[in-house]
Amino acid sequence: MSGEFRGDFTRDTFDPRNNFLRVLMQQGRVQIDADWNEQVSILLHYLQTLAEDLIGPYGGPANRSGFQITFDSQKDVKDNKIQKFQISTGNYYVNGILCQNSKIDEQGNEITSISYYEQKDYPLNEDQDELPDVPFLVYLDVWERHITYIENERIREVALGGADTASRSQVVWQVKVTELEAGITKCTDIQWNNLVEKWQSPNRGLLKAKAKEDQQQTDACIISPHARYRGAENQLYRVEIHSHEAGTTFKWSRENGSVVFPLDIDSSNSAATGSTSVSVKLKQWWRDERFGLVVGDWVEIVDDDSILHQWVEPLWKVDKIEPDNFLVTLKRETESRCTVGQNPKKHPQLRRWDQKEKSGVNLVDGAVPIVEVKVNDENWITLEDGVQIQFQKSSSEKHSYRTGDYWLIPVRTATDDVEWPQLNGKPVAMSPHGIVHYYAPLAVIGNVSSSPEDCRRQFKLFDTIDS
């Protein structure tokens, strides 16, 4: 999985290096989510690879290519500064992923373009999110978002009492801008590869995971307390980068970050900006203790805006639980910096994380500081029940950690061990499993008096043959 999927999954078994063509179900066998999800991943990998091989890293069909950038010099320019621009409707492919820009008016007619400030998956404020001075680049940022019944009520089947069943993967495309050096007016002047590496560095962190000792103990009196996984349940641990600023931190979940509660938000219980204490009301209670909350848990309040912008907020600590009223009181020392969780239309929710402050681990705003090491046997961080991780130093350059990037660690009671790649009996240092972003240049806006330089690529579906 390369998106930000925080579902209740057993594990992710898809690996393109296996060259599997299909998953074959057998009669009378146990069915699990991993097989179904791997079949979908195999098909998606095939289709997106085929599209990328035929189209290239990005491109649109000549007859209905979308995402052309235009602006009206009379309406969209004020005080010699571009206030907004238009994005044409249509299709565009980025790394084989279909991006569709479409909008229908109240009469059912298709609108030919939308404003930069009307993007569905990139909520912007025209007063606060001003465009930079020219010249600047307009580009596409494409990634996958996990959608559950919390974000889309229609996923649930009312005939089954609204049971939580399968979730969805959604293509998110965001038209963004970045400043360019003075004098750049053409697409060929852009150092595109350098920009992509700036947004998504190939060195975004290296993680190792283990539960068993690498070498078998021969003395029964010197068995390490972390020699095996000691939990009672099969788990899918998620280690996720929380803050990528000075003093990078991470958070972790034994349930892949899937323990979430939709919030019933109104003016009396919203997490107001600048607050250090808040009581929030849950729309529903948890079905058992494993998927519930206890005093002392660390949680975060998220909504559509915070997820789509990848905003970083200090985590909250559960201070009080009132089951009769579905109320949870949260506290933290650091004041909030943005208005996350205050708009009920933005699907606010509470997500539980499982790190705890203990001997040798001092949390920063509820998250665990990252300490990188070069020596294999040093600074292993114990999550719980013998599961350990280690952040590895890069031999070449400093890592560029990015908020939201994550690693998945399946743990199984049958083996008392983690499922993690090994080399010569040692765990391998792995790059993040996600989130993977794909980028495409759209236009260079060099000045306010001439049309943008179009950076899109187009292809013809059929060549016309004269008979």
N, C-alpha and C positions, 0 to 999 in steps of 0.2 A: 504494500500500500504506500502510495506516495503523497496522498492528501493528508488532511488533518483529522483523520478518522479516530474518534474516541468512543467507538461502539463497544458493546458487550460481546467481544469476539474471543474465540479460543486461541487463535494464532493466525499469522499470515504465512501461507505455505507457497505462494507464487514466487518463482525464481526463473527469470528468462533464460538463464544459463542451462536449465534442464531441457530446453527445446521440446517441452510437452505441447501436443497439439490439442488434446481434449482430456476431460475428466470422464471416466466411464463408471457409472453407478452399477452396482451389482445387487442381485436380488437377495433379500433377507439380511442385508448388512446395515450396520448403524449409519445413520446420516448425520453429518456435522456441518456446521456453518463454513468451516475452512474449505471443504471440497467445493461447495457451491460458489464461494467467493473466488477460489482459484480458477474455476471454469470461466467466470466473468472476466477475470484479469487476463487469462490466456487470450480470449477473444479480443478484448480491448487492446492488448499489446500488439496483436496481429494487425488490427485495423489501423491503429495509430501509426505503427511502423510503416505499413503500406502507404498511408497517406503522406507521411513524411518523406518516404523514398520517392514518391511521384511528384509531390509539390515542393519539397525542400523544407527548411526550418520554419518558413511562414509564407503565406500566399493566399490569394482569393480568386474565385472564378471571375473571368472578365465580364460576364454578363450580369452578375449580381454581387460583385465584390463590395463588402461593407467597410466601415471604419475609415472612410476618407475624411480628412480633417479640413474644414473650411471655416472662414469667418467673414462677416460683413464689415467692411471698413467703416461704414457709416453707423451701424448699430452696436457692434461689439468692441469698438475702440473708443476710449475716453481718456483725455489728458495724455495722449500719445502712448497709451498703455492698453494692451489687449485685456478686456474684461472677461471674455468667454469665447469659446469656439464651438462649432457644431461637429457631431460625429454621425456620419451617414449610416443608415440601416443596411443590412445585408450580412453576408457570411464571410468569415476569414478563418484560416487554419493556422494554428501555432503549434509546432511540433506534432502535427497530426491530430490535434484536438480542435473540434469544430466550435468556433465562437460565433454566436448569432446575436445580432443587434436588431431588435424589432420592437415596434410600439404601435398600438392600435388606438385611434381616437374614439370618442364616445359614439360616433356614428358607424364604427366598424371599419373605417378606412385606415390603411397603413400609412404611418407618418414616415417621411423620407429621412429625417435626421432627428437627433436629440442633442440637447446642450451638454456640455462637459459637466454641468452641475445637476444633471438629471439621471445620472447613472444609477441603476438599481443596486449593483453590487459594490458601489464605491460612494457611500454617502458623504457628501461634501456640503459645506456652508459657503455660499457666495460671498458673505461678508468676512469670513475668517480664513478661508482657503483661497487666497488670491493667487492668480497666475504670476509666475516670475517675469521679470523684464526680458525682452528679446535680447539675444536669441535663446530659444529653448526647444528641447526635443519633446515630442509627444510619442508615447510608446504604450504597448499593451503588456500587461502583467496577467498571466493566466495560471490558475491552480485549481485544485479540487477541494471542495468543502463538504463536510459531513452534515447531512440534514436528518433530523429525527422528527418525531411527532411534535416536539416542543416548538420547532421552527415552522412546521407545516402540519396543521391539524388533520388535513385531508389524507395523510398517510394511514391513519388509523381507520379500521373498519367498524362502523357503528353497529353493524349486525352482530359483531362479536363483543359488544359492550365496550368498544374503544380500546381493545387490547393492544399493547405495544408489540408489534411484529417486526418486520424488516425495516431498515432505514434506507437512506438514499445517498448517492454521491452527486454533487452538483458542480458543474463547470462554472467557475467564477472568472470573469474577465473584468479587468479594471484599466481604464485609460488614464495614464498618469503623465506627469511632466517632470522634466529635470532641466536645470540651467545648463547652458553651453558657454564655451569661451567666446568672447567678442569676435565678431567677424565670420563665424560659422553660419553659412546659409544653405549648404548642400548636404544631402544625405551621405555622400562619399567622404565628407570631411569628418564624419563621426568616427571615433574609435569605439566601435560597437562592442567588440569582445571585452575591452577594458571596462565598459559600463556594466555588462552582464556579470563580470567577476566581482564588481563592486556591490551589486545587488544580491548576488548569490555566489559567494566565494566557494571554490572547490575544497577549501580547508575550513569546514564549519564545525570541527571538533571530532575527536576519536574516542570511542568508548569500548571498554572491555567488560564482560560480565562472566560470573562464575558462581557456583554453589559448592561444588566439590573441590577438594585440594587437588592441585595439579599432579602431585606425586603421592602415591599410596603410602599411608603410614604403616610402619612395620612394628612399632612399639605400641601396644594397646594402652599403655599408660600416658601416652603423649598425643592423644587424638585431639585435633583442633576442634573447638566448639563450632566452627563454621565449615566442618568437613562435608556437610550435605545440606540439602534443603529440608527444613524441619516443619514446614507448613502442612496443614491438613487438607488443603484444597489445591487443585490445579489453578494456576493464575497466569494472566498476561500482564506483566509489569510494564509500565510506561515511564520512561525517564525523559522529561521535557525541559528544554531551556526556558527559564522564566524571564530573567533580565539579561540583556546582552551589554548593558552599560558597564561602567567601572565596577569591578567586583561581580563578575558573571555568576548567576545562581541558577539552580535547577529545582524542580519539584518532581515528585513521583507518585504513582498510583498503582496499586495491586490489581485494579480492575480496568486498566487502560483508560483511566480518566472518564469512565462511563457513568459514574455515580453522580447524577445531576438531578436537580429539583426545579421545576418551573416556579417562578415567583409570582405572587399576586400583589402587584405593585400599585400603590396609590400615593397621594401626597403625604400621607402620614407615616409611611414606612419605606420610602425610597432612600437609597444611599446617597444623600446629598453631598455635593462637592465640599471638601474640607472637613468632612465628618470623620471622627475616630470611633464612633459607636453608632450602631443602627440595629433596629429590630425589623426583620423581614418576615413576611408571611408566605408559607409554602402553599402551592395549589393542591398538593397531595402529600400523603405521608409515605414512608418507605415500607416495603413489603416484608422485610426481615432485618435483623440486626446487621447482617453482612453488608447490606446496601443502605445503611442509615447513618446517622450522625451521633456523636457523643461530644460532651463538653471537652474542649481541648483540641478538637480537630481543626485543621487549617483548610479554608475554603476560599474560593474566589467568586465574585459576582461578574458575570459576563453577559453580553447581549450582542445583537447583530453588528452594531457599530464597532465594538471592541474586537470582535473576531475578524471582521473584514479589514480593520486598520491594524490589527496586531498590537493594540495598545497594551502597555505593561502597567499594572497597578499592584500595590502591596497586597498581600493576602490577608484575609480576615481570620480571626480565631473565634471558634464557637464558645460563647461565654455562658449562654443559658438556653434551655430548650423547654418550650411549653406545648406539650402534645395536644392539650385540649383546644388550643387556639391556633395550632399549626404555626406558632411563632418561634423564631430562632433569633437570639440576640448575638450580635457579632461585635468584636472589638479589635482595634489595632492601634499602634503607636503613631504611625505615619498617616498624615492626612491624605485623602484622595485628591487627585489632580484633574480628573475629568468626570463627566456626567454619565458614568456607566450605570445601567440598571435603573434609570429613572423614568424611562418611557415604556409603558406596557405594550406598545405596538412593536417594540424592538425585541420581543421575546426574551426578557431578562430571566436568568437562571443562576442557580447556585451549584458550583461544581466542587466536589470533595477531593482533596489530595491527602496522602497518607504519611508524609514525613513528620517526624517528631523531633523535638529538641531533646538530646540525650548526651551522655558523656562523650566528649570528643566531637560533637556536632552542635555548633551554635548557629541558629537560623538567623537570616537577615530578611526582615519583612516577611517572615514565614517560609522562606525558601532556603535551600542548602547552598552555601558557597562552593564553587568549583575549585579544586586544587589539582593541577596537572602534574604528572610524574613521568619520569623516564625509566625508572627501575621497575621491573615487572612485579616485584613482591612488596612494594611500598604503597601506603595510602589507599588501600582498598576500603571503600565506603560500604558499610553494611546497611542495607535497606531494612531487612527484617528476615527472620527465620533462616539465616545463613546465606541469603542472596546478597552478593557483593558486586559492586561496580568500581571501575577505575577510569578516570579521564587521562588519556595518554598525551604527552607532549609531542608536538610535531617536530620532526628532524630538520625541516626546511624553514618554515616560517610560523608566525603566530597565528593561532586559530581565530577566525571571525565568527564567533557564536551568534546565532540569530534566534530571536524570540519565536517560540512555537516549534522549532525543530525538535525531533524526538527520536528515541530508540525504543524498540519493542523487545521484551525479554520473556518468552514463554517458559514457565516452570512447571514440571510434572512430578506428581507424587510417586508414579510408577518407577522412576529412575532416581528420585530424590536429587534432581539436578536441573540446571537450566538448559535450554536448547540454544546453543550459541556456537558459531563457527570456531574451529580449533585448528591449529597448525602445530604438529609435533607435541600434541598434548597440552598446548597452551592456548588460552583464549585469544582470538584475533581482535585487534583494534579496528572498529568499524565506524564508518561515517554515518551521519544520521539517516534513518530510514525515510524521513520526510521532514518538512513539507517541501515538495519540489515545485518550483516556479518556472514558467517558460515565458520568454519575452520576445517581442517583435517591434521594430521601429515603425512608426506610422507617418510622422511628418516632422520637418524642421521648420519652425516659424522664425524667420530671420529678421523681419521688420514688420511694421504695422501697416505698410502701404501696399504690399504685394501679397499674392496668394502663397500659402504654405508650400514648401517643397515636399512632394509626395514620396514617401519612402516605401510604400507598399509594393509588393510583387503580385503580379496577376498571371493567371494561366488560362488557356482556352481548353474547354472540355472536348470540342470537336473541331477539326479543320474542315472548311467548306471545300467540297470537291465538285468542280464543274463537270456536268455530264456532256 
